[in-house]
Amino acid sequence: QVQLVESGGGLVRAGGSLRLSCAASISIFSLNSMAWYRQAPGKQRELVAVITTSGSTNYADSVKGRFTISRDISRRAVSLQMNSLKPEDTAVYYCNAIMVGHNYWGQGTQVTVSS
């Protein structure tokens, strides 16, 4: 059983920045990967960024160069630094973790970017 808790969402103007955090209930080294997804109203949930236990990362084309996923081992947390935010980034952002045989999700945090 893995608990994931997101924080850091809010309202920001276009061009601004936000930093999302996801706290896990177990060591992130026990997880195969952690990721951030987002879902806008009426749209499918999409993968935004992923980081593996080894530290390798990957990003959706729409956020490359603007978002950075990172981890804090001691705090058992993964973060998503979002810069140069656009209205198109508005969505509920979800933390995801994969462990052998299981897929876990946080409750989501709202990010709203005004133009």
Secondary structure as the mmCIF struct_conf table of DSSP 4:
data_model
#
loop_
_struct_conf.conf_type_id
_struct_conf.id
_struct_conf.beg_label_comp_id
_struct_conf.beg_label_asym_id
_struct_conf.beg_label_seq_id
_struct_conf.end_label_comp_id
_struct_conf.end_label_asym_id
_struct_conf.end_label_seq_id
STRN STRN1 LEU A 4 SER A 7
STRN STRN2 GLY A 10 ARG A 13
TURN_TY1_P TURN_TY1_P1 ALA A 14 GLY A 15
STRN STRN3 LEU A 18 ALA A 24
BEND BEND1 SER A 25 ILE A 26
HELX_RH_3T_P HELX_RH_3T_P1 ILE A 28 SER A 30
BEND BEND2 LEU A 31 ASN A 32
STRN STRN4 SER A 33 GLN A 39
TURN_TY1_P TURN_TY1_P2 PRO A 41 GLY A 42
BEND BEND3 LYS A 43 LYS A 43
STRN STRN5 GLU A 46 THR A 52
TURN_TY1_P TURN_TY1_P3 THR A 53 SER A 54
STRN STRN6 THR A 57 TYR A 59
TURN_TY1_P TURN_TY1_P4 ASP A 61 ARG A 66
STRN STRN7 PHE A 67 ASP A 72
TURN_TY1_P TURN_TY1_P5 ILE A 73 ARG A 76
STRN STRN8 ALA A 77 MET A 82
BEND BEND4 SER A 84 SER A 84
HELX_RH_3T_P HELX_RH_3T_P2 PRO A 87 ASP A 89
STRN STRN9 ALA A 91 MET A 99
TURN_TY1_P TURN_TY1_P6 VAL A 100 GLY A 101
STRN STRN10 HIS A 102 TRP A 105
STRN STRN11 THR A 109 SER A 114
#
